Every structure is written in structure tokens, then in C-alpha cells.
Amino acid sequence: MELPLDTTAIERILPHRYPFLLVDRITELEPDKRIVGIKNVSLNERYLSPGAAGTRAALPPAILTEAIAQVGAILILSKPENRDRLPLFTGIERVRYRGAVYPGDVVVIEGIVKRLRSRMGVLTGHARVNGRVVAHGEMTFALGT
């Protein structure tokens, strides 16, 4: 694979499609170790939470968590032996949200392998906007057939 991966390359790896594909680009990939992806947040995204009176619409934390999980899934599925397998999101731990994400923000998502076995693993994920951590946590996954 040649970096950066665009949406077309990502769609060859992940089963997700619009509007559920939440990753726009992969900029760094170290197999079995680390990945960095980009999510561009735009005003016309249907899942933006409407802001209260006088506040801006923001990306829901659940959508941000799913974007982190998708970046991690790309890391796992990028290996040829895992291409035909289905990653199952089995849990999240120690997830913290440190700030809101607004339309116009570019979210840089980093996934780091904490533990990896043939059928399961744990990834630590961080989402940053302008270098500021807006979410982080651990995600556990299993590989189905």
C-alpha cells in the first residue's frame, strides 16, 4: 500500500460506506504497531448534534469513538491475511472526552497497538484537533471469519 490512503483505498479495506465511513485519509501506517488517520468534520454531516441556544453544533462523542475504531480497524485489516476477516468491536475502556469537535475541525486520529494476537487485540486511540487531545481510550476487538 502506498500512503496516504484516500477514501477509495480505505473502502477497499473497510466494509463501511457513506454515511458510515468516518475516515477520510490514512497518513501513516506501521503494520502491527501504529496508524494515523484524518477525519474532516463538515457542517453538512447528518450526525452533528444541534447546539443549544447560542452554541455551535458539535460532533457526538459516539461518532468520534467510532472514527477511532475505524482507524484501528484499517490497521488490522491492512495485513493481507486479515483482509477477508470482519473486525468486531468488543469493548472500550477508559474512554475520556476532553473537548468538543466542531464543523471545520480536522481530527487527527492515532491508533497504537497495545496487544495483538491472531484473533483479538487491544488498541489505544487518541483523537486530536490542533494538537489538543479531544478523546482517548482503549478499544478491544476480535477478528471474525
DSSP file (Angstrom, degrees, kcal/mol; ACC not computed):
  #  RESIDUE AA STRUCTURE BP1 BP2  ACC     N-H-->O    O-->H-N    N-H-->O    O-->H-N    TCO  KAPPA ALPHA  PHI   PSI    X-CA   Y-CA   Z-CA
    1    1 A M              0   0    0      0, 0.0     2,-0.5     0, 0.0     4,-0.1   0.000 360.0 360.0 360.0 140.5    0.0    0.0    0.0
    2    2 A E        -     0   0    0      2,-0.1     0, 0.0     0, 0.0     0, 0.0  -0.905 360.0 -97.5-107.6 127.3    1.2    3.5   -0.8
    3    3 A L  S    S+     0   0    0     -2,-0.5    24,-0.1     2,-0.1     2,-0.1  -0.566  94.8  49.4 -88.5 153.4    0.5    6.3    1.6
    4    4 A P  S    S-     0   0    0      0, 0.0     2,-0.5     0, 0.0    23,-0.2   0.582  75.9-151.5 -75.4 151.3   -1.5    8.4    2.0
    5    5 A L  B     -A   26   0A   0     21,-2.2    21,-2.0    -2,-0.1     2,-0.1  -0.783  12.5-157.5 -87.8 128.6   -4.6    6.2    1.6
    6    6 A D     >  -     0   0    0     -2,-0.5     4,-2.5    19,-0.2     5,-0.2  -0.312  38.6 -83.1 -94.5-175.3   -7.6    8.1    0.2
    7    7 A T  H  > S+     0   0    0     17,-0.3     4,-2.4     1,-0.2     5,-0.2   0.871 128.1  54.0 -58.9 -39.9  -11.3    7.2    0.5
    8    8 A T  H  > S+     0   0    0      2,-0.2     4,-0.9     1,-0.2    -1,-0.2   0.923 111.6  44.3 -62.0 -44.8  -11.1    4.8   -2.4
    9    9 A A  H  > S+     0   0    0      1,-0.2     4,-0.6     2,-0.2     3,-0.4   0.880 112.5  52.9 -66.7 -38.2   -8.2    2.8   -0.9
   10   10 A I  H >X S+     0   0    0     -4,-2.5     4,-3.1     1,-0.2     3,-1.1   0.891 104.5  55.7 -64.4 -39.5   -9.9    2.9    2.5
   11   11 A E  H 3< S+     0   0    0     -4,-2.4    -1,-0.2     1,-0.3    -2,-0.2   0.744 101.0  58.7 -66.9 -22.3  -13.1    1.5    1.0
   12   12 A R  H 3< S+     0   0    0     -4,-0.9    -1,-0.3    -3,-0.4    -2,-0.2   0.705 116.3  35.0 -75.1 -19.0  -11.1   -1.5   -0.3
   13   13 A I  H << S+     0   0    0     -3,-1.1    -2,-0.2    -4,-0.6    -3,-0.1   0.864 115.6  51.6 -98.7 -50.0  -10.1   -2.3    3.3
   14   14 A L     <  -     0   0    0     -4,-3.1    -1,-0.1     2,-0.1    72,-0.0  -0.616  68.0-141.6 -92.0 148.3  -13.1   -1.4    5.4
   15   15 A P  S    S+     0   0    0      0, 0.0    -1,-0.1     0, 0.0    -4,-0.1   0.583  70.2 109.5 -80.5  -8.5  -16.7   -2.6    4.7
   16   16 A H        -     0   0    0      4,-0.1     2,-0.3    54,-0.0    -2,-0.1  -0.343  45.4-177.3 -71.0 146.9  -18.1    0.8    5.7
   17   17 A R    >   -     0   0    0     -2,-0.1     3,-2.5     1,-0.0     4,-0.5  -0.884  37.4 -29.5-135.1 167.5  -19.7    3.1    3.1
   18   18 A Y  T 3  S+     0   0    0      1,-0.3     4,-0.1    -2,-0.3    -1,-0.0  -0.312 124.4  19.5 -54.7 137.1  -21.2    6.6    3.2
   19   19 A P  T 3  S+     0   0    0      0, 0.0    -1,-0.3     0, 0.0    -3,-0.0  -0.937 130.5  47.4 -93.9  13.2  -22.6    7.9    5.5
   20   20 A F  S <  S+     0   0    0     -3,-2.5     2,-0.7     2,-0.0    -2,-0.3   0.571  84.3  96.6 -94.4  -9.0  -21.0    5.4    8.0
   21   21 A L        +     0   0    0     -4,-0.5    46,-0.1     1,-0.1   -10,-0.0  -0.735  47.5 175.5 -80.6 118.0  -17.4    5.7    6.7
   22   22 A L        +     0   0    0     -2,-0.7     2,-0.5    44,-0.1    -1,-0.1   0.301  48.1  86.0-111.2   7.6  -15.8    8.2    9.1
   23   23 A V        -     0   0    0      1,-0.1    16,-0.2    16,-0.1     3,-0.1  -0.945  44.9-179.6-114.3 128.6  -12.2    8.2    7.9
   24   24 A D        -     0   0    0     14,-2.8     2,-0.3    -2,-0.5   -17,-0.3   0.759  66.6  -0.2 -95.6 -29.9  -11.1   10.5    5.1
   25   25 A R  E     - B   0  38A   0     13,-1.3    13,-3.0   -19,-0.1     2,-0.5  -0.989  51.1-142.3-161.0 147.5   -7.4    9.6    4.8
   26   26 A I  E     +AB   5  37A   0    -21,-2.0   -21,-2.2    -2,-0.3    11,-0.3  -0.982  21.4 172.6-113.3 123.3   -4.6    7.5    6.3
   27   27 A T  E     +     0   0A   0      9,-2.2     2,-0.3    -2,-0.5    10,-0.2   0.717  64.3  27.7-104.3 -26.1   -1.3    9.3    6.5
   28   28 A E  E     + B   0  36A   0      8,-1.5     8,-2.4   -23,-0.1     2,-0.3  -0.997  58.3 174.1-139.4 143.1    0.9    6.9    8.5
   29   29 A L  E     + B   0  35A   0     -2,-0.3     6,-0.2     6,-0.2   -26,-0.1  -0.885   9.9 177.3-153.4 117.1    0.8    3.1    8.9
   30   30 A E  E >>  - B   0  34A   0      4,-3.4     3,-2.4    -2,-0.3     4,-2.0  -0.949  42.2-117.8-115.9 105.6    3.3    0.9   10.7
   31   31 A P  T 34 S+     0   0    0      0, 0.0    45,-0.1     0, 0.0    44,-0.1  -0.098  92.0   0.5 -49.9 135.1    1.9   -2.7   10.4
   32   32 A D  T 34 S+     0   0    0     43,-0.3     3,-0.1     1,-0.1    44,-0.1   0.533 134.4  55.7  65.0   9.4    1.1   -4.3   13.8
   33   33 A K  T <4 S-     0   0    0     -3,-2.4    80,-2.9     1,-0.3     2,-0.3   0.649 103.6  -8.3-130.7 -57.8    2.2   -1.1   15.6
   34   34 A R  E  <  -BC  30 112A   0     -4,-2.0    -4,-3.4    78,-0.2    -1,-0.3  -0.990  41.7-173.5-156.2 152.1    0.7    2.3   14.8
   35   35 A I  E     -BC  29 111A   0     76,-2.1    76,-2.6    -2,-0.3     2,-0.4  -0.990   8.4-158.1-148.0 149.4   -1.6    4.2   12.4
   36   36 A V  E     +BC  28 110A   0     -8,-2.4    -9,-2.2    -2,-0.3    -8,-1.5  -0.995  18.4 175.8-131.6 127.8   -2.6    7.8   11.9
   37   37 A G  E     -BC  26 109A   0     72,-3.1    72,-3.1    -2,-0.4     2,-0.4  -0.840  20.8-132.1-128.1 165.4   -5.8    8.8   10.1
   38   38 A I  E     -BC  25 108A   0    -13,-3.0   -14,-2.8    -2,-0.3   -13,-1.3  -0.955  12.0-172.2-122.0 135.9   -7.7   12.0    9.3
   39   39 A K  E     - C   0 107A   0     68,-2.4    68,-3.1    -2,-0.4     2,-0.6  -0.981  12.1-156.8-124.1 115.8  -11.4   12.9    9.8
   40   40 A N  E     - C   0 106A   0     -2,-0.5     2,-0.6    66,-0.2    66,-0.2  -0.834  11.4-146.9 -92.0 124.1  -12.5   16.2    8.3
   41   41 A V        -     0   0    0     64,-2.6    63,-3.4    -2,-0.6     2,-0.3  -0.812  18.9-172.5 -96.4 123.0  -15.7   17.5   10.0
   42   42 A S    >   -     0   0    0     -2,-0.6     3,-1.4    61,-0.2    63,-0.0  -0.813  33.3-120.2-116.6 156.6  -18.0   19.4    7.8
   43   43 A L  T 3  S+     0   0    0     -2,-0.3     5,-0.1     1,-0.3    -1,-0.1   0.756 108.0  60.6 -64.6 -26.3  -21.2   21.3    8.5
   44   44 A N  T 3  S+     0   0    0      3,-0.0     2,-0.4     2,-0.0    -1,-0.3   0.297  70.8 124.7 -90.2  12.7  -23.3   19.2    6.3
   45   45 A E    X   -     0   0    0     -3,-1.4     3,-1.5     1,-0.1    -4,-0.0  -0.592  59.2-140.6 -75.0 128.8  -22.7   15.9    8.2
   46   46 A R  T 3  S+     0   0    0     -2,-0.4    -1,-0.1     1,-0.3    -3,-0.0   0.670  93.2  58.8 -66.5 -19.1  -26.1   14.5    9.2
   47   47 A Y  T 3  S+     0   0    0      2,-0.1    -1,-0.3    13,-0.0     2,-0.2   0.284  70.5 126.9 -98.7  12.7  -25.0   13.3   12.7
   48   48 A L    <   -     0   0    0     -3,-1.5    11,-0.2    11,-0.1     9,-0.0  -0.500  63.9-122.1 -66.3 134.7  -23.9   16.6   14.1
   49   49 A S  B     -G   58   0B   0      9,-2.9     9,-1.7    -2,-0.2     2,-0.1  -0.657  28.0-116.4 -78.3 127.2  -25.6   17.3   17.4
   50   50 A P        -     0   0    0      0, 0.0     2,-0.1     0, 0.0     6,-0.1  -0.405  32.3-120.4 -63.9 138.3  -27.5   20.6   17.2
   51   51 A G        -     0   0    0      4,-0.3     6,-0.2     1,-0.1     3,-0.2  -0.416  24.9-106.5 -76.3 154.6  -26.1   23.1   19.6
   52   52 A A    >   -     0   0    0      4,-0.2     3,-2.8     1,-0.2    -1,-0.1  -0.215  67.3 -53.0 -68.0 170.6  -28.2   24.6   22.4
   53   53 A A  T 3  S+     0   0    0      1,-0.3    -1,-0.2     3,-0.0     3,-0.1  -0.224 132.2   8.7 -50.7 124.3  -29.3   28.2   22.0
   54   54 A G  T 3  S+     0   0    0      1,-0.3     2,-0.3    -3,-0.2    -1,-0.3   0.513 110.8 100.7  83.2   4.9  -26.3   30.3   21.3
   55   55 A T  S <  S-     0   0    0     -3,-2.8    -1,-0.3     1,-0.0    -4,-0.3  -0.828  71.0-108.3-121.1 162.8  -23.9   27.4   20.8
   56   56 A R        -     0   0    0     -2,-0.3    -4,-0.2     1,-0.1     2,-0.1  -0.483  36.4 -99.4 -85.7 155.9  -22.4   25.6   17.8
   57   57 A A        -     0   0    0     -6,-0.2     2,-0.3    -2,-0.2    -1,-0.1  -0.481  45.7-162.4 -68.1 144.8  -23.3   22.1   16.6
   58   58 A A  B     -G   49   0B   0     -9,-1.7    -9,-2.9    44,-0.2    44,-0.2  -0.923  25.3 -99.5-133.1 156.3  -20.7   19.5   17.7
   59   59 A L        -     0   0    0     42,-3.1    42,-0.4    -2,-0.3   -11,-0.1  -0.597  47.2-114.4 -72.3 127.7  -19.7   16.0   16.7
   60   60 A P    >>  -     0   0    0      0, 0.0     4,-1.8     0, 0.0     3,-0.6  -0.356  17.7-124.2 -63.8 143.2  -21.3   13.5   19.1
   61   61 A P  H 3> S+     0   0    0      0, 0.0     4,-2.5     0, 0.0     5,-0.2   0.837 110.4  59.3 -57.0 -34.0  -18.7   11.6   21.2
   62   62 A A  H 3> S+     0   0    0      1,-0.2     4,-2.1     2,-0.2     5,-0.1   0.882 105.5  48.5 -64.0 -37.0  -20.1    8.3   20.0
   63   63 A I  H <> S+     0   0    0     -3,-0.6     4,-2.2     2,-0.2    -1,-0.2   0.892 110.7  50.7 -69.0 -39.8  -19.3    9.2   16.4
   64   64 A L  H  X S+     0   0    0     -4,-1.8     4,-2.0     2,-0.2    -2,-0.2   0.904 109.8  50.7 -63.3 -41.3  -15.8   10.3   17.4
   65   65 A T  H  X S+     0   0    0     -4,-2.5     4,-2.2     1,-0.2    -2,-0.2   0.907 109.5  50.4 -61.8 -43.1  -15.3    6.9   19.2
   66   66 A E  H  X S+     0   0    0     -4,-2.1     4,-2.5     2,-0.2    -2,-0.2   0.877 107.2  54.1 -64.4 -37.9  -16.5    5.1   16.0
   67   67 A A  H  X S+     0   0    0     -4,-2.2     4,-2.0     2,-0.2    -1,-0.2   0.911 108.9  48.7 -62.4 -41.6  -14.0    7.1   13.9
   68   68 A I  H  X S+     0   0    0     -4,-2.0     4,-2.1     1,-0.2    -2,-0.2   0.919 111.3  50.3 -62.3 -43.6  -11.2    6.0   16.2
   69   69 A A  H  X S+     0   0    0     -4,-2.2     4,-2.3     1,-0.2    -2,-0.2   0.885 108.5  52.3 -62.8 -39.5  -12.4    2.4   16.0
   70   70 A Q  H  X S+     0   0    0     -4,-2.5     4,-2.0     2,-0.2    -1,-0.2   0.889 107.5  51.2 -65.9 -38.8  -12.4    2.6   12.2
   71   71 A V  H  X S+     0   0    0     -4,-2.0     4,-1.6     1,-0.2    -1,-0.2   0.926 111.6  48.4 -62.3 -43.2   -8.8    3.8   12.0
   72   72 A G  H  X S+     0   0    0     -4,-2.1     4,-1.9     1,-0.2    -2,-0.2   0.885 108.6  53.9 -62.5 -38.9   -7.8    0.9   14.3
   73   73 A A  H  X S+     0   0    0     -4,-2.3     4,-3.0     1,-0.2    -1,-0.2   0.869 104.6  54.7 -64.6 -36.3   -9.7   -1.5   12.0
   74   74 A I  H  X S+     0   0    0     -4,-2.0     4,-1.3     1,-0.2    -1,-0.2   0.905 106.1  52.7 -63.0 -40.3   -7.8   -0.2    9.0
   75   75 A L  H  < S+     0   0    0     -4,-1.6     4,-0.3     2,-0.2   -43,-0.3   0.933 114.9  40.6 -59.0 -46.6   -4.6   -1.0   10.8
   76   76 A I  H >< S+     0   0    0     -4,-1.9     3,-0.9     1,-0.2    -2,-0.2   0.912 117.7  46.3 -70.3 -43.6   -5.7   -4.6   11.5
   77   77 A L  H 3< S+     0   0    0     -4,-3.0    -1,-0.2     1,-0.2    -2,-0.2   0.575  92.6  79.7 -79.5  -9.0   -7.3   -5.2    8.1
   78   78 A S  T 3< S+     0   0    0     -4,-1.3    -1,-0.2    -3,-0.2    -2,-0.2   0.724  73.0  92.1 -71.1 -19.1   -4.4   -3.8    6.1
   79   79 A K  S X> S-     0   0    0     -3,-0.9     3,-1.9    -4,-0.3     4,-0.6  -0.616  83.2-131.6 -74.4 131.2   -2.5   -7.0    6.6
   80   80 A P  G >4 S+     0   0    0      0, 0.0     3,-1.0     0, 0.0     4,-0.3   0.843 104.8  57.3 -53.9 -37.9   -3.2   -9.4    3.7
   81   81 A E  G 34 S+     0   0    0      1,-0.2     3,-0.1     2,-0.1    -4,-0.1   0.672 109.7  45.9 -69.8 -14.8   -4.0  -12.3    5.9
   82   82 A N  G X4 S+     0   0    0     -3,-1.9     3,-2.0    -6,-0.2    -1,-0.2   0.456  81.6 101.5-102.6  -2.9   -6.8  -10.3    7.6
   83   83 A R  T << S+     0   0    0     -3,-1.0    -2,-0.1    -4,-0.6    -1,-0.1   0.822  85.1  42.6 -55.2 -38.7   -8.4   -8.8    4.5
   84   84 A D  T 3  S+     0   0    0     -4,-0.3    -1,-0.3    -3,-0.1     2,-0.2   0.320  98.3  96.6 -92.9   9.6  -11.3  -11.3    4.4
   85   85 A R  S <  S-     0   0    0     -3,-2.0    60,-0.2    -8,-0.1    -3,-0.1  -0.605  70.3-128.7 -98.3 160.1  -12.0  -11.1    8.1
   86   86 A L  E     -D  144   0A   0     58,-1.3    58,-3.3    -2,-0.2     2,-0.4  -0.933  16.9-139.0-110.6 117.8  -14.5   -9.0   10.0
   87   87 A P  E     -D  143   0A   0      0, 0.0     2,-0.6     0, 0.0    56,-0.2  -0.620  16.6-156.7 -77.1 130.1  -13.3   -6.9   12.9
   88   88 A L  E     -D  142   0A   0     54,-3.5    54,-2.1    -2,-0.4     2,-0.8  -0.935  13.6-135.5-111.1 122.5  -15.8   -6.9   15.8
   89   89 A F  E     +D  141   0A   0     -2,-0.6    52,-0.2    52,-0.2     3,-0.1  -0.662  30.7 172.9 -75.6 109.5  -15.6   -4.0   18.2
   90   90 A T  E     -     0   0A   0     50,-2.2     2,-0.3    -2,-0.8    51,-0.2   0.592  51.8 -23.8-103.3 -11.8  -15.9   -5.9   21.6
   91   91 A G  E     -D  140   0A   0     49,-1.4    49,-2.8     2,-0.0     2,-0.4  -0.914  42.2-138.5 174.8 160.3  -15.3   -3.1   24.1
   92   92 A I  E     -D  139   0A   0     -2,-0.3     2,-0.3    47,-0.2    47,-0.2  -0.991  20.8-174.7-132.1 144.0  -14.0    0.2   25.1
   93   93 A E  E     +D  138   0A   0     45,-2.6    45,-2.8    -2,-0.4    -2,-0.0  -0.978  62.4   7.0-137.5 150.2  -12.3    1.1   28.4
   94   94 A R  E    S+     0   0A   0     -2,-0.3     2,-0.4    43,-0.2    -1,-0.1   0.784  76.0 169.7  53.2  33.8  -11.0    4.3   30.0
   95   95 A V  E     -     0   0A   0     42,-0.2     2,-0.4    43,-0.1    42,-0.2  -0.633   7.7-178.7 -79.0 130.3  -12.5    6.5   27.2
   96   96 A R  E     -D  136   0A   0     40,-2.7    40,-1.9    -2,-0.4     2,-0.5  -0.989  20.4-148.7-131.2 139.2  -12.4   10.2   28.0
   97   97 A Y  E     +D  135   0A   0     -2,-0.4    38,-0.3    38,-0.2     3,-0.1  -0.942  15.9 177.4-108.3 123.5  -13.7   13.1   26.1
   98   98 A R        -     0   0    0     36,-2.0     2,-0.3    -2,-0.5    37,-0.2   0.461  60.4  -6.0-107.8  -5.0  -11.6   16.2   26.6
   99   99 A G  S    S-     0   0    0     35,-1.1    -1,-0.3    33,-0.0     2,-0.1  -0.962  73.7 -86.5-179.7 163.2  -13.2   18.7   24.3
  100  100 A A        -     0   0    0     -2,-0.3     2,-0.5    -3,-0.1   -42,-0.0  -0.472  28.3-142.1 -83.6 154.5  -15.8   19.3   21.6
  101  101 A V        -     0   0    0    -42,-0.4   -42,-3.1    -2,-0.1     3,-0.0  -0.983  23.5-168.3-117.8 126.4  -15.2   18.8   17.8
  102  102 A Y    >   -     0   0    0     -2,-0.5     3,-2.2   -44,-0.2   -61,-0.2  -0.696  34.1 -78.0-114.4 161.6  -16.9   21.4   15.6
  103  103 A P  T 3  S+     0   0    0      0, 0.0   -61,-0.2     0, 0.0    -1,-0.1  -0.335 119.2  34.3 -55.1 137.8  -17.5   21.7   11.8
  104  104 A G  T 3  S+     0   0    0    -63,-3.4     2,-0.1     1,-0.4   -62,-0.1   0.165  90.5 124.9  97.5 -16.7  -14.3   22.8   10.1
  105  105 A D    <   -     0   0    0     -3,-2.2   -64,-2.6   -64,-0.1     2,-0.6  -0.474  54.0-144.2 -75.8 147.1  -12.1   20.9   12.5
  106  106 A V  E     -C   40   0A   0    -66,-0.2     2,-0.6    -2,-0.1    24,-0.5  -0.966  16.2-153.7-109.0 116.1   -9.6   18.3   11.2
  107  107 A V  E     -CE  39 129A   0    -68,-3.1   -68,-2.4    -2,-0.6     2,-0.6  -0.813   2.0-157.0 -96.1 122.3   -9.4   15.4   13.6
  108  108 A V  E     -CE  38 128A   0     20,-3.0    20,-2.5    -2,-0.6     2,-0.5  -0.890  12.8-163.2 -99.4 119.6   -6.1   13.6   13.6
  109  109 A I  E     -CE  37 127A   0    -72,-3.1   -72,-3.1    -2,-0.6     2,-0.5  -0.902   6.1-170.0-111.5 125.7   -6.6   10.0   15.0
  110  110 A E  E     -CE  36 126A   0     16,-2.9    16,-2.4    -2,-0.5     2,-0.4  -0.956   1.5-168.1-116.8 131.0   -3.7    7.9   16.1
  111  111 A G  E     -CE  35 125A   0    -76,-2.6   -76,-2.1    -2,-0.5     2,-0.4  -0.973   3.2-171.5-117.9 131.4   -4.1    4.2   17.0
  112  112 A I  E     -CE  34 124A   0     12,-2.7    12,-2.9    -2,-0.4     2,-0.4  -0.983  25.7-121.6-124.1 130.0   -1.3    2.3   18.8
  113  113 A V  E     + E   0 123A   0    -80,-2.9    10,-0.2    -2,-0.4     3,-0.1  -0.540  30.8 172.8 -71.3 125.8   -1.3   -1.5   19.2
  114  114 A K  E    S+     0   0A   0      8,-2.8     2,-0.3     1,-0.4     9,-0.2   0.789  73.8   0.1 -97.3 -41.5   -1.2   -2.4   22.9
  115  115 A R  E     - E   0 122A   0      7,-1.9     7,-2.9     2,-0.0    -1,-0.4  -0.977  66.9-176.6-150.3 135.7   -1.7   -6.1   22.5
  116  116 A L  E     + E   0 121A   0     -2,-0.3     5,-0.2     5,-0.2     2,-0.2  -0.976   7.8 164.7-142.2 125.0   -2.2   -8.1   19.3
  117  117 A R        -     0   0    0      3,-3.0    -2,-0.0    -2,-0.4     0, 0.0  -0.673  54.3 -89.2-123.3-178.5   -2.9  -11.8   18.8
  118  118 A S  S    S+     0   0    0     -2,-0.2     3,-0.1     1,-0.2    -1,-0.0   0.846 122.4  18.8 -65.6 -33.6   -4.1  -13.7   15.8
  119  119 A R  S    S+     0   0    0      1,-0.1    24,-3.0    23,-0.1     2,-0.3   0.488 128.1  23.2-117.5  -5.4   -7.8  -13.4   16.6
  120  120 A M  E     + F   0 142A   0     22,-0.3    -3,-3.0   -33,-0.0     2,-0.3  -0.975  56.6 163.6-154.7 166.7   -8.0  -10.4   19.1
  121  121 A G  E     -EF 116 141A   0     20,-2.0    20,-2.3    -2,-0.3     2,-0.4  -0.989  28.9-118.2-172.1 174.9   -6.2   -7.3   20.3
  122  122 A V  E     -EF 115 140A   0     -7,-2.9    -8,-2.8    -2,-0.3    -7,-1.9  -0.998  23.8-169.6-131.6 131.4   -6.3   -4.0   22.2
  123  123 A L  E     -EF 113 139A   0     16,-2.7    16,-3.0    -2,-0.4     2,-0.5  -0.936  15.4-143.2-119.5 143.7   -5.6   -0.6   20.6
  124  124 A T  E     -EF 112 138A   0    -12,-2.9   -12,-2.7    -2,-0.4     2,-0.4  -0.926  25.2-163.8-101.5 129.7   -5.1    2.7   22.3
  125  125 A G  E     -EF 111 137A   0     12,-3.1    12,-1.8    -2,-0.5     2,-0.4  -0.919  13.6-174.3-120.9 143.2   -6.6    5.6   20.4
  126  126 A H  E     -EF 110 136A   0    -16,-2.4   -16,-2.9    -2,-0.4     2,-0.5  -0.999   6.9-162.3-131.4 133.8   -6.2    9.3   20.6
  127  127 A A  E     -EF 109 135A   0      8,-3.0     7,-3.1    -2,-0.4     8,-1.4  -0.973  16.0-175.3-115.2 130.4   -8.1   12.0   18.6
  128  128 A R  E     -EF 108 133A   0    -20,-2.5   -20,-3.0    -2,-0.5     2,-0.4  -0.956  19.0-164.5-128.8 144.5   -6.6   15.4   18.4
  129  129 A V  E >  S-EF 107 132A   0      3,-2.4     3,-2.0    -2,-0.4   -22,-0.1  -0.992  87.2 -14.3-124.4 121.0   -7.7   18.8   17.0
  130  130 A N  T 3  S-     0   0    0    -24,-0.5    -1,-0.1    -2,-0.4     3,-0.1   0.861 129.9 -55.1  53.2  38.9   -4.9   21.3   16.5
  131  131 A G  T 3  S+     0   0    0      1,-0.2     2,-0.5   -23,-0.0    -1,-0.3   0.336 113.1 120.5  80.8  -7.6   -2.7   19.2   18.7
  132  132 A R  E <   - F   0 129A   0     -3,-2.0    -3,-2.4     1,-0.0     2,-0.3  -0.796  68.0-121.7 -94.4 127.2   -5.2   19.2   21.6
  133  133 A V  E     + F   0 128A   0     -2,-0.5    -5,-0.3    -5,-0.2     3,-0.1  -0.518  34.5 171.0 -68.7 123.7   -6.5   15.8   22.7
  134  134 A V  E     +     0   0A   0     -7,-3.1   -36,-2.0     1,-0.4   -35,-1.1   0.594  67.6   5.7-107.2 -17.9  -10.3   15.7   22.4
  135  135 A A  E     +DF  97 127A   0     -8,-1.4    -8,-3.0   -38,-0.3    -1,-0.4  -0.962  61.6 167.2-161.2 147.8  -10.7   11.9   23.1
  136  136 A H  E     +DF  96 126A   0    -40,-1.9   -40,-2.7    -2,-0.3     2,-0.3  -0.979  15.1 123.0-157.7 157.2   -8.7    8.9   24.1
  137  137 A G  E     - F   0 125A   0    -12,-1.8   -12,-3.1    -2,-0.3     2,-0.4  -0.966  51.1 -80.4 169.9 179.2   -9.2    5.4   25.3
  138  138 A E  E     -DF  93 124A   0    -45,-2.8   -45,-2.6    -2,-0.3     2,-0.4  -0.884  33.6-163.5-109.5 139.7   -8.6    1.7   24.8
  139  139 A M  E     -DF  92 123A   0    -16,-3.0   -16,-2.7    -2,-0.4     2,-0.4  -0.983   4.5-154.7-126.6 132.4  -10.6   -0.5   22.3
  140  140 A T  E     +DF  91 122A   0    -49,-2.8   -50,-2.2    -2,-0.4   -49,-1.4  -0.850  18.6 177.5-105.0 140.1  -10.8   -4.2   22.3
  141  141 A F  E     -DF  89 121A   0    -20,-2.3   -20,-2.0    -2,-0.4     2,-0.3  -0.946  17.8-155.5-139.0 159.5  -11.6   -6.1   19.1
  142  142 A A  E     -DF  88 120A   0    -54,-2.1   -54,-3.5    -2,-0.3     2,-0.6  -0.963  21.5-126.6-129.8 150.0  -11.9   -9.7   17.8
  143  143 A L  E     -D   87   0A   0    -24,-3.0     2,-0.1    -2,-0.3    -2,-0.0  -0.880  26.6-166.8-101.3 118.0  -11.5  -10.9   14.3
  144  144 A G  E      D   86   0A   0    -58,-3.3   -58,-1.3    -2,-0.6   -56,-0.0  -0.415 360.0 360.0 -92.2 174.4  -14.4  -12.9   12.9
  145  145 A T              0   0    0    -60,-0.2    -1,-0.1    -2,-0.1    -2,-0.0   0.416 360.0 360.0-104.6 360.0  -14.4  -15.0    9.8
